[in-house]
Amino acid sequence: MRDQVHSKTRVRYPMVRKGFLASPDKPQGVRGQDEFVRVSWDQALDLIDAQHRRIRESYGPQSIFAGSYGWRSNGVLHKAATLLQRYMSLAGGYTGHLGDYSTGAAQAIMPYVVGGNEVYQQQTSWPLVLEHSEVVVLWSANPLNTLKIAWNASDEQGIPWFDRLRQSGKRLICIDPMRSETVDFFGDSMEWIAPHMGTDVALMLGIAHTLVENSWQDDAFSYPLHQRLRYFCPLSDRRKRRRSENR
């Protein structure tokens, strides 16, 4: 708790994007690149109130997304999203959410790939990754960015391991349509595969099909082959394969 209070990553005062502060209705500058400047609490509250009223009156309550589930501090009363949603409900309603935007699809897929819901289970430690892995694949992941983000105050403990990984000589692959900060960090030591947006599932199916066609899959590790064939093999191919297996 003490480390979070005094963390260098904690935002201790109201901060407003410089381009927004100069012209709230028509902000200048570029998101992600603009400078943030400190303002007083009264000024911050006035800015929020004015924009809230403008957006609600212009576009209705459905235009306001009242925070995600992960934005919070310790405890329930002090969970920022809960307090914001209470306020928005009193003000006339808002747009909420269902599910998990970070890992919604992964939660359904990962048990069939690695045998468990890896995204929310205990993760493999970086020392073990460096010691035992031969190939490290980052699929639509930008850890050089996300390791700086946390529900409370981020500790950024994983970042130094990426420098060791870069120097390890292991094969590193990043699959991402965007050239992220992580790709730039690894530079020539990483292979960057950039599929068109929305085609990553087709890439997954193609990889799975190639594994099966060449009998490279590990049946002892994953689900029985006949339970998985329907996802990535045409019906005619499945029938041929079953006939050959039954001979």
C-alpha positions in Angstrom: 0.0 0.0 0.0 2.8 2.4 0.9 4.6 1.7 -2.4 1.4 2.6 -4.3 1.0 5.9 -2.4 4.5 7.0 -3.2 4.8 5.3 -6.6 6.5 7.4 -9.3 3.8 6.3 -11.7 0.9 7.7 -9.6 -0.9 10.9 -10.9 -1.1 13.1 -7.8 -2.8 16.1 -9.2 -5.5 16.9 -11.8 -3.8 17.0 -15.2 -5.4 18.1 -18.5 -4.1 17.8 -22.0 -2.7 21.1 -23.1 -4.5 21.2 -26.4 -7.8 20.4 -24.7 -7.3 23.1 -22.1 -6.8 25.8 -24.7 -9.9 24.9 -26.6 -12.2 22.3 -24.9 -14.8 22.2 -27.6 -12.3 21.9 -30.4 -9.1 20.4 -28.8 -5.8 21.0 -30.6 -2.8 18.7 -30.6 -2.6 14.9 -31.1 -3.8 12.4 -28.6 -0.9 10.4 -27.1 1.6 13.1 -28.0 0.2 16.3 -26.4 1.6 17.6 -23.2 -0.3 17.4 -19.9 -0.5 20.4 -17.6 -1.5 20.7 -13.9 -4.8 22.5 -13.1 -6.6 23.1 -9.8 -9.3 20.8 -8.5 -12.0 23.5 -9.1 -10.8 24.1 -12.7 -10.8 20.3 -13.4 -14.3 19.9 -12.0 -15.6 22.8 -14.0 -14.1 21.4 -17.2 -15.6 17.9 -16.6 -19.0 19.4 -15.7 -19.1 21.6 -18.8 -18.1 18.7 -21.2 -20.5 16.3 -19.5 -23.4 18.6 -20.0 -22.5 19.5 -23.6 -22.2 15.8 -24.6 -25.3 14.7 -22.8 -27.4 17.5 -24.2 -26.0 17.0 -27.8 -25.9 13.2 -28.0 -27.9 11.7 -25.2 -27.0 9.3 -22.4 -26.1 6.5 -24.8 -23.1 8.5 -25.9 -21.4 8.4 -22.5 -19.4 5.3 -21.5 -19.1 5.4 -17.8 -15.7 3.7 -17.2 -14.5 0.2 -17.4 -14.4 -2.4 -14.7 -10.6 -2.2 -14.2 -10.3 1.5 -13.2 -10.2 1.6 -9.5 -8.3 1.9 -6.2 -8.5 -0.5 -3.3 -11.9 -1.1 -1.8 -15.5 -0.8 -3.2 -16.5 2.7 -2.1 -13.3 4.1 -3.6 -13.7 2.2 -6.9 -13.7 5.1 -9.3 -15.9 3.3 -11.9 -18.6 2.6 -9.4 -18.7 6.2 -8.2 -18.7 7.5 -11.8 -21.6 5.2 -12.8 -23.6 6.3 -9.8 -23.1 9.9 -10.8 -24.0 9.2 -14.5 -27.1 7.3 -13.4 -28.3 10.3 -11.4 -27.5 12.5 -14.3 -29.7 10.5 -16.7 -28.0 7.3 -17.7 -25.0 6.0 -19.6 -23.7 3.2 -21.8 -22.3 0.3 -19.8 -20.5 -2.9 -20.8 -20.7 -6.7 -20.7 -17.8 -9.1 -20.5 -14.1 -8.3 -20.6 -12.7 -6.2 -23.4 -9.1 -7.3 -22.6 -9.5 -11.0 -22.8 -13.1 -11.7 -23.9 -12.1 -14.0 -26.8 -9.0 -15.4 -25.1 -11.0 -16.7 -22.2 -13.0 -18.9 -24.6 -10.0 -20.0 -26.7 -7.1 -20.5 -24.3 -8.4 -23.6 -22.4 -8.3 -25.4 -25.8 -4.8 -24.2 -26.6 -2.9 -24.5 -23.4 -5.3 -26.4 -21.2 -6.4 -23.6 -18.9 -7.6 -20.0 -18.8 -4.0 -18.8 -18.9 -4.9 -15.1 -19.2 -6.1 -15.1 -15.6 -4.1 -17.9 -14.0 -0.7 -17.6 -12.5 1.6 -16.5 -15.3 4.9 -18.1 -16.2 7.7 -16.1 -14.6 10.2 -14.2 -16.7 13.2 -16.2 -15.3 11.5 -19.4 -16.5 10.7 -17.9 -19.9 14.3 -16.9 -20.4 15.7 -20.2 -19.1 13.5 -22.7 -21.0 11.9 -21.1 -24.0 13.3 -21.4 -27.5 10.8 -19.2 -29.3 8.8 -16.3 -27.8 5.6 -15.2 -29.6 3.8 -11.9 -28.8 0.4 -12.1 -30.5 -1.3 -8.7 -30.6 0.5 -7.8 -27.4 2.4 -4.5 -26.7 3.9 -5.2 -23.2 6.3 -2.3 -23.4 3.1 -0.2 -23.2 0.8 -2.3 -21.0 3.4 -3.1 -18.3 3.3 0.6 -17.5 -0.5 0.4 -16.9 -2.3 -1.1 -13.9 -5.6 -0.9 -12.1 -3.8 1.0 -9.3 -0.2 2.0 -9.5 2.0 0.0 -11.9 5.3 -1.3 -10.7 6.8 -1.9 -14.2 8.8 -4.9 -12.8 8.5 -6.8 -16.1 10.2 -4.2 -18.3 13.8 -5.0 -17.3 13.3 -8.6 -18.4 12.6 -7.5 -21.9 16.1 -6.1 -22.2 17.4 -9.5 -21.1 15.1 -11.2 -23.6 16.4 -8.9 -26.4 20.0 -9.9 -25.6 19.2 -13.6 -25.1 19.5 -14.6 -28.8 16.2 -16.5 -28.7 13.8 -16.3 -31.7 11.3 -13.6 -31.0 8.1 -13.1 -33.1 5.5 -10.4 -32.8 2.2 -10.7 -34.7 0.5 -7.4 -34.7 -1.0 -5.2 -37.5 0.5 -2.2 -35.8 4.2 -1.5 -35.4 4.1 -1.1 -31.6 6.6 0.3 -29.1 7.6 -3.3 -28.4 8.5 -4.0 -32.0 10.6 -0.9 -32.1 12.3 -1.8 -28.8 13.4 -5.2 -30.0 14.3 -3.9 -33.5 16.2 -6.4 -35.7 16.2 -9.1 -32.9 12.4 -9.6 -33.5 10.4 -10.9 -36.5 7.4 -8.7 -37.1 4.4 -10.3 -38.8 1.8 -7.7 -39.7 -1.5 -9.3 -40.9 -4.3 -7.1 -42.1 -6.6 -6.1 -39.3 -9.4 -8.6 -38.7 -7.5 -11.5 -40.4 -5.7 -12.9 -37.3 -8.2 -15.6 -36.8 -7.6 -16.7 -40.4 -3.9 -16.8 -39.6 -4.6 -18.9 -36.5 -6.7 -21.4 -38.6 -4.0 -21.5 -41.2 -1.3 -22.4 -38.7 -3.5 -25.0 -37.1 -4.3 -26.5 -40.5 -0.6 -26.7 -41.3 0.2 -28.4 -38.0 -2.5 -31.1 -38.7 -1.6 -31.6 -42.3 2.0 -32.3 -41.4 1.1 -34.3 -38.2 3.0 -31.8 -36.0 0.4 -31.5 -33.4 0.9 -32.8 -29.8 -2.2 -35.0 -29.2 -1.0 -35.9 -25.7 -1.0 -32.3 -24.7 -4.1 -30.9 -26.3 -7.7 -32.0 -27.0 -8.2 -35.2 -29.2 -7.7 -34.4 -32.8 -11.2 -35.4 -34.0 -12.6 -32.8 -31.6 -10.6 -30.0 -33.1 -10.7 -30.9 -36.8 -14.1 -29.3 -37.4 -12.7 -25.9 -36.6 -10.0 -25.7 -39.3 -10.4 -28.6 -41.8 -13.0 -28.9 -44.5 -15.6 -31.7 -44.1 -14.1 -33.7 -47.0 -10.6 -33.5 -45.4 -12.0 -34.7 -42.0 -13.7 -37.7 -43.6 -10.5 -38.7 -45.4 -8.4 -38.3 -42.2 -10.9 -40.4 -40.2 -10.9 -43.2 -42.8 -7.1 -43.3 -42.8 -7.0 -43.4 -39.0 -9.5 -46.3 -38.9 -7.5 -48.5 -41.2 
